[in-house]
Amino acid sequence: MSMPRPLVKLGDVLTRVARGEVVDPSKEYRLLGIRLDGQGPFLREVVMGTQTSATKLFRVAKGDFIYSRLFACRGAFGVIGEELDGCYVSGEFPTFLPVPDKIDVEFLKYWFRLPRVIARVDQDCTGSTPLTRNRFKENFFVALEIPLPSLEEQHRIVERTGQIAVQIHEARILRRQATEEADALPLAELRAIFERETKRHGLARLETLLVAAGYGSSEKCDSERMEGATPVLRIPNVAAERITFSNLKYARLNRYGIERLLLSEGDVLVVRTNGSLSLVGRSAVVPKLTEDFAFASYMIRLQFDHSRIVPAYAQRMLQHLRMAGVLIDFARTTAGQYNVSLGRLRAAEIPVPPLDEQRQIVTELDALQSKVDTLKDVQAETAVEIGAMMPSILNKAFSGSL
């Protein structure tokens, strides 16, 4: 059984240091930030003295312990490493030196990753009302009591915890790589299918497969549904390349708008403009609807000749063209938007095999995506388990059982 560790106030083992300098307009300054959840300091930006509104900055040095007053409640604590030696911070980042032979700042860094410690910091940061927050002032910081073993034991805990932290980090990297590889599988298969079918059947312009195409409604939408209002599908409802019905908004449409904008099963909606390149060109097939739906002006509705092409197959081909960069007008507008024009969609070319083959391709792609989704669900569960490992290790380390 481990012996109880003496409680020591941080103010007894740390000394405040402030290496203040008046900002020189002709000098270059490397400015730091501190990541949340104990992830430590990082180089935020490099500026000239003329580019900062601060009149005074504070230089940090290797081995300093530092935290953010504003984000301490979210774990913004850390140690200055060699690569950040000589960088600068504002006065909102209190900095401390360890008292020699008293505390290992790396030990302290891990201590501030304990959920119960951050909960105490959060308590000290709570403002006078539920919606206000106070900065974590130095008087709260130095008053915190830490169970402090011998310096030798601190070094041992740091070494052992660091080794495990590296292993956990590597496990996260492997899991992320596995997720990325899983996501790439359906796209690689789709590319192979596109190339195969092009060799077999050639290419047809999309406009030869359409019976109609047009833009959506620019009517103002509201979150609350008023009498006579129609639900309107917007970019968030298409972003996953399938129609979702969450967070709907509603608009009152006139008779002309109703006739022109109502969706039918098998329509394909394409995101035509957005500031995010990853969203532009995304598409989805409208499923069977239980009531009337319209669509917003940031999208294009394509209505295909079902005697020649299966809408779900057409959507998969559009997905391939989007990933290949064929659909997007890369010249951004003055509003900072990327665009897919109706003209570019009409001119796009896709292979058109027989209908039965199109349906088989969709079935095969759906089956592959289902397997990938199952794999990603397992990986998500693994991510939760990996995320729980570090708090568990830290609890053992600071309870003397590691």
C-alpha positions as CSV (number, residue, x, y, z in Angstrom):
1,M,0.0,0.0,0.0
2,S,1.4,3.4,-1.0
3,M,2.1,6.0,1.7
4,P,0.0,9.2,1.8
5,R,1.7,12.1,0.0
6,P,2.1,15.4,1.8
7,L,-0.1,18.2,0.4
8,V,1.9,21.2,-0.7
9,K,0.7,24.5,-2.0
10,L,1.9,25.4,-5.5
11,G,3.0,28.7,-4.2
12,D,5.6,26.9,-2.0
13,V,7.2,25.1,-4.9
14,L,6.8,27.6,-7.8
15,T,8.1,31.2,-8.2
16,R,6.3,33.7,-10.4
17,V,8.6,35.1,-13.1
18,A,7.8,38.0,-15.5
19,R,10.4,38.8,-18.1
20,G,8.6,41.9,-19.4
21,E,9.8,43.9,-22.4
22,V,8.5,47.0,-23.9
23,V,7.5,46.2,-27.5
24,D,10.0,47.3,-30.1
25,P,8.3,48.1,-33.4
26,S,11.3,47.0,-35.4
27,K,11.6,43.6,-33.6
28,E,10.0,40.3,-34.6
29,Y,8.1,38.4,-31.9
30,R,7.2,34.7,-31.8
31,L,3.9,34.6,-29.9
32,L,2.5,31.6,-28.1
33,G,-0.8,30.1,-27.4
34,I,-1.7,27.2,-25.1
35,R,-3.8,24.3,-26.4
36,L,-6.7,22.9,-24.3
37,D,-6.9,19.6,-22.5
38,G,-3.3,19.7,-21.3
39,Q,-1.9,19.7,-24.8
40,G,0.5,22.5,-24.0
41,P,2.0,25.6,-25.6
42,F,2.4,26.1,-29.3
43,L,3.7,28.8,-31.6
44,R,0.6,30.8,-32.6
45,E,2.1,33.4,-34.9
46,V,5.1,35.5,-35.7
47,V,4.6,39.3,-35.9
48,M,6.5,42.5,-36.0
49,G,6.2,44.9,-33.1
50,T,4.0,47.1,-35.3
51,Q,1.5,44.3,-35.8
52,T,0.6,43.9,-32.1
53,S,-1.5,46.2,-30.0
54,A,0.4,45.2,-26.9
55,T,2.8,47.7,-25.4
56,K,4.5,45.1,-23.3
57,L,5.2,41.4,-23.8
58,F,6.7,38.7,-21.6
59,R,9.5,36.4,-22.7
60,V,9.3,32.7,-21.7
61,A,12.2,30.3,-21.3
62,K,12.7,26.5,-21.4
63,G,11.4,24.8,-18.3
64,D,8.8,27.5,-17.4
65,F,5.4,26.4,-16.3
66,I,2.7,28.5,-17.9
67,Y,-1.1,28.7,-18.1
68,S,-3.8,30.8,-19.7
69,R,-6.0,32.7,-17.3
70,L,-8.9,32.7,-19.7
71,F,-8.8,29.0,-20.6
72,A,-7.4,27.4,-17.5
73,C,-10.9,25.9,-16.9
74,R,-10.4,23.9,-20.1
75,G,-6.9,22.6,-19.3
76,A,-4.7,25.3,-20.9
77,F,-1.6,24.4,-18.8
78,G,1.8,23.4,-20.0
79,V,5.6,23.5,-19.9
80,I,7.8,25.6,-22.2
81,G,10.0,23.2,-24.3
82,E,13.3,24.0,-26.0
83,E,11.7,24.8,-29.3
84,L,9.7,27.6,-27.7
85,D,12.5,29.0,-25.6
86,G,12.6,32.8,-26.1
87,C,9.0,33.2,-27.3
88,Y,6.6,35.8,-26.0
89,V,3.2,35.9,-24.3
90,S,0.8,38.6,-23.1
91,G,0.2,39.3,-19.4
92,E,-2.8,36.8,-19.6
93,F,-0.3,33.9,-19.4
94,P,1.2,33.7,-15.8
95,T,4.6,32.0,-15.9
96,F,6.4,30.2,-13.1
97,L,9.8,28.7,-12.3
98,P,10.1,25.6,-10.2
99,V,11.8,25.9,-6.8
100,P,15.0,23.8,-7.2
101,D,14.8,20.2,-5.9
102,K,11.1,20.7,-5.0
103,I,9.0,19.9,-8.1
104,D,9.4,18.6,-11.6
105,V,7.3,20.8,-13.9
106,E,6.6,17.8,-16.1
107,F,5.0,16.1,-13.1
108,L,2.9,19.2,-12.6
109,K,1.9,19.2,-16.2
110,Y,0.4,15.8,-15.9
111,W,-1.3,16.7,-12.6
112,F,-3.2,19.4,-14.4
113,R,-4.6,16.8,-16.8
114,L,-6.5,15.1,-14.0
115,P,-10.3,15.7,-14.4
116,R,-10.7,16.4,-10.7
117,V,-8.0,19.1,-10.8
118,I,-9.5,20.8,-13.8
119,A,-12.9,20.6,-12.0
120,R,-11.4,22.5,-9.1
121,V,-9.9,25.1,-11.5
122,D,-13.3,25.4,-13.1
123,Q,-14.9,26.0,-9.7
124,D,-12.5,28.8,-9.0
125,C,-13.2,30.3,-12.5
126,T,-17.0,30.4,-12.1
127,G,-18.4,33.9,-12.3
128,S,-21.1,35.6,-10.3
129,T,-23.9,34.3,-12.6
130,P,-24.3,31.0,-14.5
131,L,-23.4,32.7,-17.8
132,T,-20.2,34.5,-16.7
133,R,-16.7,33.3,-16.2
134,N,-13.7,34.8,-14.3
135,R,-10.1,34.4,-15.2
136,F,-8.1,31.9,-13.2
137,K,-6.1,34.4,-11.1
138,E,-2.7,33.7,-9.7
139,N,-4.0,33.7,-6.1
140,F,-6.2,30.7,-6.9
141,F,-3.3,29.0,-8.8
142,V,-0.7,29.3,-6.0
143,A,-3.3,28.2,-3.4
144,L,-3.9,24.9,-5.1
145,E,-2.6,21.9,-3.0
146,I,-0.8,19.1,-4.8
147,P,0.0,15.7,-3.2
148,L,3.8,15.8,-3.8
149,P,6.0,12.7,-3.5
150,S,9.8,13.0,-3.5
151,L,11.5,14.4,-6.5
152,E,12.9,11.0,-7.4
153,E,9.4,9.6,-7.3
154,Q,8.2,12.5,-9.4
155,H,10.8,11.8,-12.1
156,R,9.8,8.1,-12.1
157,I,6.1,8.9,-12.6
158,V,6.9,11.4,-15.4
159,E,9.0,8.8,-17.2
160,R,6.5,6.1,-16.9
161,T,3.5,8.3,-17.7
162,G,5.4,9.8,-20.7
163,Q,6.1,6.3,-22.1
164,I,2.4,5.4,-21.8
165,A,1.4,8.7,-23.3
166,V,3.5,8.1,-26.3
167,Q,1.9,4.7,-26.8
168,I,-1.6,6.2,-26.5
169,H,-0.6,8.9,-29.0
170,E,0.6,6.2,-31.5
171,A,-2.6,4.3,-31.0
172,R,-4.6,7.4,-31.9
173,I,-2.5,8.0,-35.0
174,L,-3.1,4.4,-36.1
175,R,-6.8,4.6,-35.5
176,R,-7.0,7.9,-37.4
177,Q,-5.1,6.4,-40.3
178,A,-7.4,3.3,-40.3
179,T,-10.4,5.7,-40.5
180,E,-8.9,7.6,-43.3
181,E,-8.1,4.4,-45.2
182,A,-11.7,3.1,-44.6
183,D,-13.1,6.4,-45.9
184,A,-11.0,6.1,-49.0
185,L,-12.2,2.6,-50.0
186,P,-15.6,3.5,-51.4
187,L,-14.1,6.5,-53.3
188,A,-11.4,4.3,-54.8
189,E,-14.0,1.7,-55.8
190,L,-16.1,4.4,-57.3
191,R,-13.2,5.7,-59.4
192,A,-12.4,2.2,-60.6
193,I,-16.1,1.7,-61.6
194,F,-16.2,5.1,-63.5
195,E,-13.1,4.2,-65.4
196,R,-14.3,0.7,-66.2
197,E,-17.7,1.8,-67.4
198,T,-16.2,4.6,-69.4
199,K,-14.1,2.0,-71.3
200,R,-17.2,-0.2,-71.9
201,H,-19.8,2.4,-72.8
202,G,-18.1,5.7,-73.4
203,L,-19.3,9.0,-72.0
204,A,-22.6,10.9,-72.3
205,R,-23.2,14.5,-71.5
206,L,-25.4,15.0,-68.4
207,E,-27.7,17.3,-70.3
208,T,-28.7,14.5,-72.6
209,L,-30.0,12.6,-69.5
210,L,-32.0,15.4,-67.9
211,V,-35.6,16.3,-68.3
212,A,-35.3,19.4,-66.2
213,A,-32.8,21.3,-64.0
214,G,-33.1,24.5,-62.0
215,Y,-32.2,26.6,-58.9
216,G,-34.0,26.6,-55.6
217,S,-35.9,29.2,-53.6
218,S,-34.4,32.4,-52.2
219,E,-37.4,33.0,-49.9
220,K,-36.4,33.7,-46.3
221,C,-36.7,30.6,-44.1
222,D,-37.6,30.4,-40.4
223,S,-36.9,27.8,-37.8
224,E,-40.5,28.0,-36.6
225,R,-43.2,26.5,-38.9
226,M,-46.0,29.0,-39.5
227,E,-49.3,28.1,-41.0
228,G,-49.0,27.5,-44.7
229,A,-45.2,27.2,-44.7
230,T,-43.3,24.5,-46.6
231,P,-40.2,22.7,-45.3
232,V,-37.1,23.7,-47.3
233,L,-34.1,21.4,-47.8
234,R,-30.9,23.3,-47.4
235,I,-27.1,22.6,-47.6
236,P,-27.0,20.9,-44.2
237,N,-29.7,18.5,-45.3
238,V,-27.5,17.4,-48.3
239,A,-24.0,17.7,-46.7
240,A,-23.7,13.9,-46.0
241,E,-24.6,13.1,-49.6
242,R,-27.9,11.7,-48.5
243,I,-31.0,13.6,-47.5
244,T,-31.4,14.2,-43.8
245,F,-34.4,15.9,-42.2
246,S,-33.0,17.4,-39.1
247,N,-32.9,21.1,-38.4
248,L,-35.5,21.9,-41.1
249,K,-36.5,25.4,-41.9
250,Y,-39.7,26.6,-43.5
251,A,-40.8,29.2,-46.0
252,R,-44.1,30.5,-47.3
253,L,-44.1,30.0,-51.1
254,N,-46.5,31.6,-53.6
255,R,-48.3,29.5,-56.1
256,Y,-45.6,29.8,-58.7
257,G,-43.0,28.9,-56.1
258,I,-44.9,25.8,-55.1
259,E,-45.2,24.6,-58.6
260,R,-41.6,25.2,-59.5
261,L,-39.9,24.1,-56.3
262,L,-41.7,21.1,-55.0
263,L,-39.4,18.0,-54.9
264,S,-40.2,14.5,-56.1
265,E,-38.7,11.1,-55.3
266,G,-35.6,10.6,-57.5
267,D,-34.7,14.3,-57.8
268,V,-31.0,14.9,-57.3
269,L,-30.0,18.0,-55.3
270,V,-26.5,19.5,-55.8
271,V,-24.9,22.1,-53.5
272,R,-24.0,24.8,-56.0
273,T,-22.3,27.5,-53.9
274,N,-20.6,27.7,-50.5
275,G,-17.5,29.2,-48.9
276,S,-16.3,25.6,-48.0
277,L,-14.8,23.8,-50.9
278,S,-15.5,20.5,-49.2
279,L,-19.3,21.1,-49.5
280,V,-19.6,22.5,-53.0
281,G,-20.7,19.8,-55.5
282,R,-22.1,17.4,-52.8
283,S,-25.3,15.8,-53.9
284,A,-28.1,13.6,-52.7
285,V,-31.1,11.7,-54.1
286,V,-34.5,12.8,-52.8
287,P,-36.2,9.8,-51.2
288,K,-39.9,9.1,-51.0
289,L,-41.5,12.1,-49.2
290,T,-44.4,12.1,-46.8
291,E,-45.3,15.7,-47.4
292,D,-44.4,18.6,-49.8
293,F,-40.8,19.8,-49.7
294,A,-39.0,22.6,-51.5
295,F,-35.3,23.3,-51.8
296,A,-33.1,26.4,-51.2
297,S,-31.3,28.7,-53.7
298,Y,-27.9,27.4,-52.8
299,M,-28.7,24.2,-54.6
300,I,-29.5,22.9,-58.0
301,R,-32.2,20.3,-58.7
302,L,-31.6,17.7,-61.4
303,Q,-34.5,15.7,-62.7
304,F,-33.3,12.7,-64.8
305,D,-34.9,10.6,-67.5
306,H,-35.5,7.5,-65.5
307,S,-35.8,5.4,-68.6
308,R,-32.1,6.0,-69.2
309,I,-30.5,6.5,-65.9
310,V,-31.1,5.5,-62.3
311,P,-30.9,8.6,-60.0
312,A,-28.8,6.9,-57.4
313,Y,-26.3,5.8,-60.1
314,A,-26.2,9.4,-61.4
315,Q,-25.6,10.7,-57.9
316,R,-22.6,8.3,-57.5
317,M,-21.1,9.5,-60.8
318,L,-21.5,13.1,-59.7
319,Q,-19.8,12.2,-56.4
320,H,-16.8,10.9,-58.4
321,L,-16.7,14.0,-60.6
322,R,-16.7,16.2,-57.5
323,M,-13.8,14.3,-55.9
324,A,-12.0,14.5,-59.2
325,G,-12.4,18.3,-59.2
326,V,-14.3,18.3,-62.5
327,L,-17.5,20.1,-61.3
328,I,-16.1,23.0,-59.3
329,D,-15.4,26.5,-60.6
330,F,-12.3,27.2,-58.7
331,A,-12.3,30.9,-59.3
332,R,-13.9,32.2,-56.1
333,T,-16.4,35.1,-56.2
334,T,-15.9,38.4,-54.5
335,A,-18.1,37.0,-51.7
336,G,-15.5,34.2,-51.1
337,Q,-17.7,31.5,-52.5
338,Y,-16.9,28.4,-54.6
339,N,-19.4,27.5,-57.2
340,V,-20.8,24.7,-59.4
341,S,-22.7,26.2,-62.3
342,L,-25.7,24.6,-64.0
343,G,-23.8,25.0,-67.2
344,R,-20.9,23.0,-65.9
345,L,-23.3,20.3,-64.6
346,R,-25.0,20.0,-68.0
347,A,-21.6,19.7,-69.7
348,A,-20.3,17.0,-67.3
349,E,-19.8,13.6,-68.8
350,I,-20.5,10.2,-67.3
351,P,-20.7,6.6,-68.5
352,V,-24.2,5.2,-68.9
353,P,-24.4,1.4,-68.8
354,P,-27.7,-0.4,-69.0
355,L,-30.2,0.2,-66.2
356,D,-29.8,-3.2,-64.6
357,E,-26.0,-2.7,-64.5
358,Q,-26.5,0.7,-62.9
359,R,-28.7,-0.7,-60.2
360,Q,-26.1,-3.5,-59.5
361,I,-23.3,-0.8,-59.2
362,V,-25.4,1.1,-56.7
363,T,-26.1,-2.1,-54.7
364,E,-22.4,-3.0,-54.7
365,L,-21.3,0.6,-53.6
366,D,-24.0,0.6,-50.9
367,A,-22.8,-2.7,-49.5
368,L,-19.2,-1.5,-49.4
369,Q,-20.2,1.7,-47.7
370,S,-22.2,-0.3,-45.1
371,K,-19.1,-2.4,-44.3
372,V,-17.0,0.8,-44.0
373,D,-19.7,2.4,-41.7
374,T,-19.6,-0.7,-39.5
375,L,-15.8,-0.6,-39.3
376,K,-15.9,3.1,-38.4
377,D,-18.4,2.4,-35.7
378,V,-16.0,-0.1,-34.2
379,Q,-13.2,2.5,-34.5
380,A,-15.3,5.1,-32.8
381,E,-15.8,2.7,-29.9
382,T,-12.0,2.2,-29.8
383,A,-11.5,5.9,-29.8
384,V,-13.6,6.2,-26.7
385,E,-11.6,3.5,-25.0
386,I,-8.3,5.1,-26.0
387,G,-9.6,8.5,-24.8
388,A,-10.3,6.9,-21.4
389,M,-6.9,5.4,-21.0
390,M,-4.9,8.6,-20.2
391,P,-7.2,9.7,-17.4
392,S,-7.1,6.2,-15.9
393,I,-3.3,6.2,-16.1
394,L,-3.1,9.6,-14.5
395,N,-5.3,8.6,-11.7
396,K,-3.1,5.6,-11.0
397,A,0.0,7.7,-11.3
398,F,-1.2,10.3,-8.7
399,S,-2.6,7.7,-6.4
400,G,0.7,6.0,-6.1
401,S,-0.4,2.8,-7.9
402,L,1.5,3.2,-11.2
